[in-house]
Amino acid sequence: MKRILALLLTLGLLLAGCGGSLLPTVPTGTDVPGTETTGLPTESAVLSTTQEPATRDSATEPARTEPAPAPESSQAPAPSPESADPWSLIGVSYSDQGVYYDEMGSDFTWSYELPKLEADTPGAREINEDIDAHFGQDLRDSLKSMEDRISLGIIHIGFRSEVWDNILTLIVIEDTDWSFTNYGVYCYDCDSGTRLGTRELLQRMGYSEEDFLETCRERFIQCYKDMYSHIPEDSLDQYGYYDGLERVDDPRYVNLELQIYPEANGDLVVIAPIVSLAGADYYYQEIHLGMSASG
């Protein structure tokens, strides 16, 4: 027994000293049954992870946009006050004249000249639109009447201009076949590029609204008296003179809607609807108010 134990001990020492193993060895490259092998990434694979990303697909990636440029204004720059000559702003959108015979053989001597302001500002555009809406439409209707060979209602459209303290005024005058004259007054401030109404013009010229209205009432009454001064005194009542005299300064005719403009010397002119004793209810008269502008 002791001999067997000694042999076993000697055999164990021999195996330990030789580095041997009692387990079976597995050849290199052979998979162990029931296990998976995971290969390490190759060098090229490692390098590919540090390269720039591939180009993005525009179908899945939102497009990158640059800030849109500021829109350009379609409005041309208005001339500076220093360089703007009021007279240079006057233009004409239509001008023609002639003699026309309607289908009945009646003849009409006609002339049409429609003004406009050659400036691209809010005030100029407003004035041009207003002129076209009123007098331009009358002009187009008249041309259509000639085309259709019917009588003309409007036989003349023209204008004249005034300039005071860099305020340009267009006075459009329209004459009808029934002896009525219509007016359109358009005051344009060349410095600010704005249209001036009655109140704005009075303020610019240094007039109070109360003084203006009172002066108008006085001038309207005097104009009415002068117009009918030829009527004999004993016929005044028969003609309705006193009735008209009571109405001539009524608020229907004297108000802040009156059309006004300054002449070159600063005198204020009003387009006055003066009560009539025959025909239309009133006819327009240009009255100089004799009010000196403070300018």
Buried (B, 14 or more C-beta within 10 A) or exposed (E): EEEEEEEEEEEEEEEEEEEEEEEEEEEEEEEEEEEEEEEEEEEEEEEEEEEEEEEEEEEEEEEEEEEEEEEEEEEEEBBEEEEBEBEEBBEEEBEEEEEBEBEEEEEBEBEBBBBBBEBBBBBBBBBBEBBBEBBBEBBEEBBEBBEEEEEBEBBBBBBEBBBBBBBBBBBBBBBBBEEEBBBBBBBBBBEBBBBBEBEEBBEBBEBEEEEBBEBBBBBBBEBBEEBBEEEEEEEBEEBEBEEBBEBBBEEEBBEBEBBBBBBEEBBBBBBBBBBBBEEEEBBBBBBEBEBEBEE
